[in-house]
Amino acid sequence: MSTWRKYGVNNVNDELYDYFMNCDKCEACGKEFTDSFNKCLDHDHDTGDFRYVLCRSCNCNDNWKTKI
């Protein structure tokens, strides 16, 4: 959770952590997470607000924004 704060995510708390840990697939493409390296907490870089739990591929590409 301290890493999320370091990267500017607002409102980091136990509820957000539990949500992230219990999410088993990407909220954009539906791909199942096979390891923690490919699970990303997406946030708005201007406001710091949490948006979605995404796979690394969706987090690196902005094309998912038109699908959600």
Distance bins in CASP14 RR format, pairs under 12 A and 6 or more apart:
PFRMAT RR
TARGET T0000
AUTHOR 0000-0000-0000
RMODE 2
METHOD distances of the structure
MODEL  1
1 7 0 0 0 0 0 1 0 0 0 0 0
1 8 0 0 0 0 0 1 0 0 0 0 0
1 9 0 0 0 0 1 0 0 0 0 0 0
1 11 0 0 0 0 0 1 0 0 0 0 0
1 12 1 0 1 0 0 0 0 0 0 0 0
1 13 0 0 0 0 1 0 0 0 0 0 0
1 14 0 0 0 0 1 0 0 0 0 0 0
1 15 0 0 0 0 0 1 0 0 0 0 0
1 16 1 0 0 1 0 0 0 0 0 0 0
1 17 1 0 1 0 0 0 0 0 0 0 0
1 18 0 0 0 0 0 1 0 0 0 0 0
1 19 0 0 0 0 0 1 0 0 0 0 0
1 20 0 0 0 0 1 0 0 0 0 0 0
1 21 0 0 0 0 0 1 0 0 0 0 0
1 41 0 0 0 0 1 0 0 0 0 0 0
1 50 0 0 0 0 0 1 0 0 0 0 0
2 8 0 0 0 0 0 1 0 0 0 0 0
2 9 0 0 0 0 0 1 0 0 0 0 0
2 12 0 0 0 0 1 0 0 0 0 0 0
2 17 0 0 0 0 0 1 0 0 0 0 0
3 9 0 0 0 0 1 0 0 0 0 0 0
3 12 0 0 0 0 1 0 0 0 0 0 0
3 17 0 0 0 0 0 1 0 0 0 0 0
3 20 0 0 0 0 0 1 0 0 0 0 0
3 40 0 0 0 0 0 1 0 0 0 0 0
3 41 0 0 0 0 1 0 0 0 0 0 0
3 43 0 0 0 0 0 1 0 0 0 0 0
4 10 0 0 0 0 1 0 0 0 0 0 0
4 11 0 0 0 0 1 0 0 0 0 0 0
4 12 1 0 1 0 0 0 0 0 0 0 0
4 13 0 0 0 0 0 1 0 0 0 0 0
4 16 1 0 0 1 0 0 0 0 0 0 0
4 17 0 0 0 0 1 0 0 0 0 0 0
4 20 0 0 0 0 1 0 0 0 0 0 0
4 40 0 0 0 0 0 1 0 0 0 0 0
4 41 1 0 1 0 0 0 0 0 0 0 0
4 42 0 0 0 0 0 1 0 0 0 0 0
4 43 1 0 0 1 0 0 0 0 0 0 0
4 48 0 0 0 0 1 0 0 0 0 0 0
4 49 0 0 0 0 0 1 0 0 0 0 0
4 50 0 0 0 0 1 0 0 0 0 0 0
4 53 0 0 0 0 0 1 0 0 0 0 0
5 11 0 0 0 0 1 0 0 0 0 0 0
5 12 1 0 1 0 0 0 0 0 0 0 0
5 13 0 0 0 0 0 1 0 0 0 0 0
5 16 0 0 0 0 0 1 0 0 0 0 0
5 17 0 0 0 0 0 1 0 0 0 0 0
5 41 0 0 0 0 0 1 0 0 0 0 0
5 43 0 0 0 0 0 1 0 0 0 0 0
5 48 0 0 0 0 0 1 0 0 0 0 0
5 50 0 0 0 0 0 1 0 0 0 0 0
6 12 0 0 0 0 1 0 0 0 0 0 0
6 43 0 0 0 0 0 1 0 0 0 0 0
7 40 0 0 0 0 0 1 0 0 0 0 0
7 41 0 0 0 0 1 0 0 0 0 0 0
7 42 0 0 0 0 0 1 0 0 0 0 0
7 43 1 0 0 1 0 0 0 0 0 0 0
7 44 0 0 0 0 0 1 0 0 0 0 0
7 45 0 0 0 0 1 0 0 0 0 0 0
7 48 0 0 0 0 1 0 0 0 0 0 0
7 50 0 0 0 0 0 1 0 0 0 0 0
7 59 0 0 0 0 0 1 0 0 0 0 0
8 41 0 0 0 0 0 1 0 0 0 0 0
8 43 1 0 0 1 0 0 0 0 0 0 0
8 44 0 0 0 0 1 0 0 0 0 0 0
8 45 0 0 0 0 1 0 0 0 0 0 0
8 46 0 0 0 0 0 1 0 0 0 0 0
8 47 0 0 0 0 1 0 0 0 0 0 0
8 48 1 0 1 0 0 0 0 0 0 0 0
8 49 0 0 0 0 1 0 0 0 0 0 0
8 50 0 0 0 0 0 1 0 0 0 0 0
9 16 0 0 0 0 1 0 0 0 0 0 0
9 17 0 0 0 0 0 1 0 0 0 0 0
9 20 0 0 0 0 0 1 0 0 0 0 0
9 40 0 0 0 0 0 1 0 0 0 0 0
9 41 1 0 0 1 0 0 0 0 0 0 0
9 42 0 0 0 0 1 0 0 0 0 0 0
9 43 1 0 1 0 0 0 0 0 0 0 0
9 44 0 0 0 0 1 0 0 0 0 0 0
9 45 0 0 0 0 1 0 0 0 0 0 0
9 47 0 0 0 0 0 1 0 0 0 0 0
9 48 1 0 1 0 0 0 0 0 0 0 0
9 49 0 0 0 0 1 0 0 0 0 0 0
9 50 1 0 0 1 0 0 0 0 0 0 0
9 51 0 0 0 0 1 0 0 0 0 0 0
10 16 0 0 0 0 1 0 0 0 0 0 0
10 41 0 0 0 0 0 1 0 0 0 0 0
10 43 1 0 0 1 0 0 0 0 0 0 0
10 44 0 0 0 0 1 0 0 0 0 0 0
10 45 0 0 0 0 0 1 0 0 0 0 0
10 46 0 0 0 0 0 1 0 0 0 0 0
10 47 1 0 0 1 0 0 0 0 0 0 0
10 48 1 0 1 0 0 0 0 0 0 0 0
10 49 1 0 1 0 0 0 0 0 0 0 0
10 50 1 0 0 1 0 0 0 0 0 0 0
10 51 0 0 0 0 0 1 0 0 0 0 0
11 17 0 0 0 0 0 1 0 0 0 0 0
11 19 0 0 0 0 0 1 0 0 0 0 0
11 41 0 0 0 0 0 1 0 0 0 0 0
11 43 0 0 0 0 1 0 0 0 0 0 0
11 44 0 0 0 0 0 1 0 0 0 0 0
11 47 0 0 0 0 0 1 0 0 0 0 0
11 48 0 0 0 0 1 0 0 0 0 0 0
11 49 1 0 0 1 0 0 0 0 0 0 0
11 50 1 0 0 1 0 0 0 0 0 0 0
12 18 0 0 0 0 0 1 0 0 0 0 0
12 19 0 0 0 0 0 1 0 0 0 0 0
12 20 0 0 0 0 1 0 0 0 0 0 0
12 41 0 0 0 0 1 0 0 0 0 0 0
12 43 0 0 0 0 1 0 0 0 0 0 0
12 48 0 0 0 0 1 0 0 0 0 0 0
12 49 0 0 0 0 0 1 0 0 0 0 0
12 50 0 0 0 0 1 0 0 0 0 0 0
13 19 0 0 0 0 1 0 0 0 0 0 0
13 20 0 0 0 0 0 1 0 0 0 0 0
13 50 0 0 0 0 0 1 0 0 0 0 0
14 20 0 0 0 0 0 1 0 0 0 0 0
14 21 0 0 0 0 0 1 0 0 0 0 0
15 21 0 0 0 0 0 1 0 0 0 0 0
15 22 0 0 0 0 0 1 0 0 0 0 0
15 50 0 0 0 0 0 1 0 0 0 0 0
16 22 0 0 0 0 0 1 0 0 0 0 0
16 23 0 0 0 0 0 1 0 0 0 0 0
16 41 1 0 0 1 0 0 0 0 0 0 0
16 43 0 0 0 0 0 1 0 0 0 0 0
16 49 0 0 0 0 0 1 0 0 0 0 0
16 50 1 0 0 1 0 0 0 0 0 0 0
16 51 0 0 0 0 0 1 0 0 0 0 0
16 52 0 0 0 0 0 1 0 0 0 0 0
16 53 0 0 0 0 1 0 0 0 0 0 0
17 23 0 0 0 0 0 1 0 0 0 0 0
17 41 0 0 0 0 1 0 0 0 0 0 0
17 50 0 0 0 0 0 1 0 0 0 0 0
17 53 0 0 0 0 0 1 0 0 0 0 0
18 53 0 0 0 0 0 1 0 0 0 0 0
19 27 0 0 0 0 0 1 0 0 0 0 0
19 39 0 0 0 0 0 1 0 0 0 0 0
19 41 0 0 0 0 1 0 0 0 0 0 0
19 50 0 0 0 0 1 0 0 0 0 0 0
19 52 0 0 0 0 0 1 0 0 0 0 0
19 53 1 0 0 1 0 0 0 0 0 0 0
20 27 0 0 0 0 0 1 0 0 0 0 0
20 33 0 0 0 0 0 1 0 0 0 0 0
20 36 0 0 0 0 1 0 0 0 0 0 0
20 39 1 0 0 1 0 0 0 0 0 0 0
20 40 0 0 0 0 1 0 0 0 0 0 0
20 41 1 0 1 0 0 0 0 0 0 0 0
20 42 0 0 0 0 0 1 0 0 0 0 0
20 43 0 0 0 0 0 1 0 0 0 0 0
20 50 0 0 0 0 1 0 0 0 0 0 0
20 52 0 0 0 0 0 1 0 0 0 0 0
20 53 1 0 1 0 0 0 0 0 0 0 0
20 54 0 0 0 0 0 1 0 0 0 0 0
21 33 0 0 0 0 0 1 0 0 0 0 0
21 36 0 0 0 0 1 0 0 0 0 0 0
21 39 0 0 0 0 1 0 0 0 0 0 0
21 41 0 0 0 0 0 1 0 0 0 0 0
21 53 0 0 0 0 1 0 0 0 0 0 0
22 33 0 0 0 0 0 1 0 0 0 0 0
22 39 0 0 0 0 0 1 0 0 0 0 0
22 53 0 0 0 0 1 0 0 0 0 0 0
23 30 0 0 0 0 0 1 0 0 0 0 0
23 31 0 0 0 0 0 1 0 0 0 0 0
23 32 0 0 0 0 0 1 0 0 0 0 0
23 33 1 0 0 1 0 0 0 0 0 0 0
23 36 0 0 0 0 0 1 0 0 0 0 0
23 38 0 0 0 0 0 1 0 0 0 0 0
23 39 1 0 0 1 0 0 0 0 0 0 0
23 40 0 0 0 0 0 1 0 0 0 0 0
23 41 0 0 0 0 1 0 0 0 0 0 0
23 42 0 0 0 0 0 1 0 0 0 0 0
23 50 0 0 0 0 0 1 0 0 0 0 0
23 52 0 0 0 0 1 0 0 0 0 0 0
23 53 1 0 1 0 0 0 0 0 0 0 0
23 54 0 0 0 0 1 0 0 0 0 0 0
23 55 0 0 0 0 0 1 0 0 0 0 0
24 30 0 0 0 0 1 0 0 0 0 0 0
24 31 0 0 0 0 0 1 0 0 0 0 0
24 32 1 0 0 1 0 0 0 0 0 0 0
24 33 1 0 0 1 0 0 0 0 0 0 0
24 34 0 0 0 0 0 1 0 0 0 0 0
24 35 0 0 0 0 0 1 0 0 0 0 0
24 36 0 0 0 0 0 1 0 0 0 0 0
24 38 0 0 0 0 0 1 0 0 0 0 0
24 39 0 0 0 0 1 0 0 0 0 0 0
24 53 0 0 0 0 1 0 0 0 0 0 0
24 55 0 0 0 0 0 1 0 0 0 0 0
25 31 1 0 0 1 0 0 0 0 0 0 0
25 32 1 0 1 0 0 0 0 0 0 0 0
25 33 1 0 0 1 0 0 0 0 0 0 0
25 34 0 0 0 0 0 1 0 0 0 0 0
25 38 0 0 0 0 0 1 0 0 0 0 0
25 39 0 0 0 0 1 0 0 0 0 0 0
25 52 0 0 0 0 0 1 0 0 0 0 0
25 53 0 0 0 0 1 0 0 0 0 0 0
25 54 0 0 0 0 0 1 0 0 0 0 0
25 55 0 0 0 0 1 0 0 0 0 0 0
25 58 0 0 0 0 0 1 0 0 0 0 0
26 32 0 0 0 0 1 0 0 0 0 0 0
26 33 1 0 0 1 0 0 0 0 0 0 0
26 34 0 0 0 0 0 1 0 0 0 0 0
26 38 0 0 0 0 1 0 0 0 0 0 0
26 39 0 0 0 0 1 0 0 0 0 0 0
26 40 0 0 0 0 1 0 0 0 0 0 0
26 41 0 0 0 0 0 1 0 0 0 0 0
26 42 0 0 0 0 1 0 0 0 0 0 0
26 52 0 0 0 0 1 0 0 0 0 0 0
26 53 1 0 0 1 0 0 0 0 0 0 0
26 54 1 0 1 0 0 0 0 0 0 0 0
26 55 1 1 0 0 0 0 0 0 0 0 0
26 56 0 0 0 0 1 0 0 0 0 0 0
26 57 0 0 0 0 1 0 0 0 0 0 0
26 58 1 0 1 0 0 0 0 0 0 0 0
26 59 0 0 0 0 1 0 0 0 0 0 0
26 61 0 0 0 0 0 1 0 0 0 0 0
26 64 0 0 0 0 1 0 0 0 0 0 0
26 67 0 0 0 0 0 1 0 0 0 0 0
26 68 0 0 0 0 0 1 0 0 0 0 0
27 33 0 0 0 0 0 1 0 0 0 0 0
27 39 0 0 0 0 0 1 0 0 0 0 0
27 40 0 0 0 0 0 1 0 0 0 0 0
27 41 0 0 0 0 0 1 0 0 0 0 0
27 42 0 0 0 0 1 0 0 0 0 0 0
27 50 0 0 0 0 0 1 0 0 0 0 0
27 51 0 0 0 0 1 0 0 0 0 0 0
27 52 1 0 1 0 0 0 0 0 0 0 0
27 53 1 0 1 0 0 0 0 0 0 0 0
27 54 1 0 0 1 0 0 0 0 0 0 0
27 55 0 0 0 0 1 0 0 0 0 0 0
27 58 0 0 0 0 1 0 0 0 0 0 0
27 59 0 0 0 0 0 1 0 0 0 0 0
27 64 0 0 0 0 1 0 0 0 0 0 0
27 65 0 0 0 0 0 1 0 0 0 0 0
27 67 0 0 0 0 0 1 0 0 0 0 0
27 68 1 0 0 1 0 0 0 0 0 0 0
28 40 0 0 0 0 0 1 0 0 0 0 0
28 42 0 0 0 0 1 0 0 0 0 0 0
28 51 0 0 0 0 1 0 0 0 0 0 0
28 52 1 0 0 1 0 0 0 0 0 0 0
28 53 0 0 0 0 1 0 0 0 0 0 0
28 54 1 0 1 0 0 0 0 0 0 0 0
28 55 1 0 0 1 0 0 0 0 0 0 0
28 56 0 0 0 0 0 1 0 0 0 0 0
28 57 0 0 0 0 1 0 0 0 0 0 0
28 58 1 0 1 0 0 0 0 0 0 0 0
28 59 0 0 0 0 1 0 0 0 0 0 0
28 60 0 0 0 0 0 1 0 0 0 0 0
28 61 0 0 0 0 1 0 0 0 0 0 0
28 62 0 0 0 0 0 1 0 0 0 0 0
28 63 0 0 0 0 1 0 0 0 0 0 0
28 64 1 1 0 0 0 0 0 0 0 0 0
28 65 0 0 0 0 1 0 0 0 0 0 0
28 66 0 0 0 0 0 1 0 0 0 0 0
28 67 1 0 0 1 0 0 0 0 0 0 0
28 68 1 0 1 0 0 0 0 0 0 0 0
29 38 0 0 0 0 0 1 0 0 0 0 0
29 52 0 0 0 0 0 1 0 0 0 0 0
29 53 0 0 0 0 0 1 0 0 0 0 0
29 54 0 0 0 0 1 0 0 0 0 0 0
29 55 1 0 0 1 0 0 0 0 0 0 0
29 56 0 0 0 0 0 1 0 0 0 0 0
29 57 1 0 0 1 0 0 0 0 0 0 0
29 58 1 0 1 0 0 0 0 0 0 0 0
29 59 0 0 0 0 0 1 0 0 0 0 0
29 61 0 0 0 0 1 0 0 0 0 0 0
29 63 0 0 0 0 1 0 0 0 0 0 0
29 64 1 0 0 1 0 0 0 0 0 0 0
29 67 1 0 0 1 0 0 0 0 0 0 0
29 68 0 0 0 0 0 1 0 0 0 0 0
30 52 0 0 0 0 0 1 0 0 0 0 0
30 53 0 0 0 0 0 1 0 0 0 0 0
30 54 0 0 0 0 1 0 0 0 0 0 0
30 55 1 0 0 1 0 0 0 0 0 0 0
30 57 0 0 0 0 0 1 0 0 0 0 0
30 58 0 0 0 0 1 0 0 0 0 0 0
30 64 0 0 0 0 0 1 0 0 0 0 0
30 67 0 0 0 0 0 1 0 0 0 0 0
30 68 0 0 0 0 0 1 0 0 0 0 0
31 38 0 0 0 0 1 0 0 0 0 0 0
31 39 0 0 0 0 0 1 0 0 0 0 0
31 40 0 0 0 0 0 1 0 0 0 0 0
31 53 0 0 0 0 0 1 0 0 0 0 0
31 54 0 0 0 0 1 0 0 0 0 0 0
31 55 1 0 1 0 0 0 0 0 0 0 0
31 56 0 0 0 0 1 0 0 0 0 0 0
31 57 1 0 0 1 0 0 0 0 0 0 0
31 58 0 0 0 0 1 0 0 0 0 0 0
31 59 0 0 0 0 0 1 0 0 0 0 0
31 64 0 0 0 0 0 1 0 0 0 0 0
32 38 0 0 0 0 1 0 0 0 0 0 0
32 39 0 0 0 0 0 1 0 0 0 0 0
32 55 0 0 0 0 1 0 0 0 0 0 0
33 39 1 0 1 0 0 0 0 0 0 0 0
33 40 0 0 0 0 1 0 0 0 0 0 0
33 53 0 0 0 0 1 0 0 0 0 0 0
33 54 0 0 0 0 1 0 0 0 0 0 0
33 55 1 0 0 1 0 0 0 0 0 0 0
33 56 0 0 0 0 1 0 0 0 0 0 0
33 57 0 0 0 0 0 1 0 0 0 0 0
33 58 0 0 0 0 0 1 0 0 0 0 0
33 59 0 0 0 0 0 1 0 0 0 0 0
34 55 0 0 0 0 1 0 0 0 0 0 0
34 56 0 0 0 0 0 1 0 0 0 0 0
35 55 0 0 0 0 0 1 0 0 0 0 0
35 56 0 0 0 0 0 1 0 0 0 0 0
36 53 0 0 0 0 0 1 0 0 0 0 0
36 55 0 0 0 0 0 1 0 0 0 0 0
36 56 0 0 0 0 0 1 0 0 0 0 0
37 55 0 0 0 0 0 1 0 0 0 0 0
37 56 1 0 0 1 0 0 0 0 0 0 0
37 57 0 0 0 0 0 1 0 0 0 0 0
37 59 0 0 0 0 0 1 0 0 0 0 0
38 53 0 0 0 0 0 1 0 0 0 0 0
38 54 0 0 0 0 1 0 0 0 0 0 0
38 55 1 0 1 0 0 0 0 0 0 0 0
38 56 1 0 1 0 0 0 0 0 0 0 0
38 57 1 0 0 1 0 0 0 0 0 0 0
38 58 0 0 0 0 1 0 0 0 0 0 0
38 59 0 0 0 0 1 0 0 0 0 0 0
38 60 0 0 0 0 0 1 0 0 0 0 0
39 52 0 0 0 0 0 1 0 0 0 0 0
39 53 1 0 0 1 0 0 0 0 0 0 0
39 54 0 0 0 0 1 0 0 0 0 0 0
39 55 1 0 0 1 0 0 0 0 0 0 0
39 56 1 0 0 1 0 0 0 0 0 0 0
39 57 0 0 0 0 0 1 0 0 0 0 0
39 58 0 0 0 0 0 1 0 0 0 0 0
39 59 0 0 0 0 1 0 0 0 0 0 0
40 50 0 0 0 0 0 1 0 0 0 0 0
40 51 0 0 0 0 0 1 0 0 0 0 0
40 52 0 0 0 0 1 0 0 0 0 0 0
40 53 1 0 0 1 0 0 0 0 0 0 0
40 54 1 0 1 0 0 0 0 0 0 0 0
40 55 1 0 0 1 0 0 0 0 0 0 0
40 56 1 0 1 0 0 0 0 0 0 0 0
40 57 0 0 0 0 1 0 0 0 0 0 0
40 58 1 0 0 1 0 0 0 0 0 0 0
40 59 1 0 1 0 0 0 0 0 0 0 0
40 60 0 0 0 0 1 0 0 0 0 0 0
40 61 0 0 0 0 0 1 0 0 0 0 0
40 64 0 0 0 0 0 1 0 0 0 0 0
41 48 0 0 0 0 0 1 0 0 0 0 0
41 49 0 0 0 0 0 1 0 0 0 0 0
41 50 1 0 0 1 0 0 0 0 0 0 0
41 51 0 0 0 0 1 0 0 0 0 0 0
41 52 0 0 0 0 1 0 0 0 0 0 0
41 53 1 0 0 1 0 0 0 0 0 0 0
41 54 0 0 0 0 1 0 0 0 0 0 0
41 55 0 0 0 0 0 1 0 0 0 0 0
41 56 0 0 0 0 0 1 0 0 0 0 0
41 59 0 0 0 0 1 0 0 0 0 0 0
42 48 0 0 0 0 0 1 0 0 0 0 0
42 49 0 0 0 0 0 1 0 0 0 0 0
42 50 1 0 0 1 0 0 0 0 0 0 0
42 51 1 0 1 0 0 0 0 0 0 0 0
42 52 1 0 1 0 0 0 0 0 0 0 0
42 53 1 0 0 1 0 0 0 0 0 0 0
42 54 1 0 1 0 0 0 0 0 0 0 0
42 55 0 0 0 0 0 1 0 0 0 0 0
42 56 0 0 0 0 0 1 0 0 0 0 0
42 57 0 0 0 0 0 1 0 0 0 0 0
42 58 1 0 0 1 0 0 0 0 0 0 0
42 59 1 0 1 0 0 0 0 0 0 0 0
42 60 0 0 0 0 0 1 0 0 0 0 0
42 61 0 0 0 0 0 1 0 0 0 0 0
42 62 0 0 0 0 0 1 0 0 0 0 0
42 64 0 0 0 0 1 0 0 0 0 0 0
42 65 0 0 0 0 1 0 0 0 0 0 0
42 68 0 0 0 0 0 1 0 0 0 0 0
43 49 1 0 0 1 0 0 0 0 0 0 0
43 50 1 0 1 0 0 0 0 0 0 0 0
43 51 1 0 1 0 0 0 0 0 0 0 0
43 52 0 0 0 0 1 0 0 0 0 0 0
43 53 0 0 0 0 0 1 0 0 0 0 0
43 54 0 0 0 0 0 1 0 0 0 0 0
43 59 0 0 0 0 0 1 0 0 0 0 0
44 50 0 0 0 0 1 0 0 0 0 0 0
44 51 1 0 0 1 0 0 0 0 0 0 0
44 52 0 0 0 0 0 1 0 0 0 0 0
44 65 0 0 0 0 0 1 0 0 0 0 0
45 51 0 0 0 0 0 1 0 0 0 0 0
45 59 0 0 0 0 0 1 0 0 0 0 0
45 62 0 0 0 0 0 1 0 0 0 0 0
51 58 0 0 0 0 0 1 0 0 0 0 0
51 59 0 0 0 0 0 1 0 0 0 0 0
51 62 0 0 0 0 0 1 0 0 0 0 0
51 64 0 0 0 0 0 1 0 0 0 0 0
51 65 0 0 0 0 1 0 0 0 0 0 0
51 68 0 0 0 0 1 0 0 0 0 0 0
52 58 0 0 0 0 1 0 0 0 0 0 0
52 59 0 0 0 0 1 0 0 0 0 0 0
52 64 0 0 0 0 1 0 0 0 0 0 0
52 65 0 0 0 0 1 0 0 0 0 0 0
52 67 0 0 0 0 0 1 0 0 0 0 0
52 68 1 0 0 1 0 0 0 0 0 0 0
53 59 0 0 0 0 1 0 0 0 0 0 0
53 64 0 0 0 0 0 1 0 0 0 0 0
53 68 0 0 0 0 0 1 0 0 0 0 0
54 60 0 0 0 0 1 0 0 0 0 0 0
54 61 0 0 0 0 1 0 0 0 0 0 0
54 62 0 0 0 0 0 1 0 0 0 0 0
54 63 0 0 0 0 0 1 0 0 0 0 0
54 64 1 0 0 1 0 0 0 0 0 0 0
54 65 0 0 0 0 0 1 0 0 0 0 0
54 67 0 0 0 0 0 1 0 0 0 0 0
54 68 0 0 0 0 1 0 0 0 0 0 0
55 61 0 0 0 0 0 1 0 0 0 0 0
55 64 0 0 0 0 1 0 0 0 0 0 0
56 64 0 0 0 0 0 1 0 0 0 0 0
57 63 0 0 0 0 1 0 0 0 0 0 0
57 64 0 0 0 0 1 0 0 0 0 0 0
58 64 1 0 1 0 0 0 0 0 0 0 0
58 65 0 0 0 0 1 0 0 0 0 0 0
58 66 0 0 0 0 0 1 0 0 0 0 0
58 67 0 0 0 0 1 0 0 0 0 0 0
58 68 0 0 0 0 1 0 0 0 0 0 0
59 65 0 0 0 0 0 1 0 0 0 0 0
61 67 0 0 0 0 0 1 0 0 0 0 0
62 68 0 0 0 0 0 1 0 0 0 0 0
END
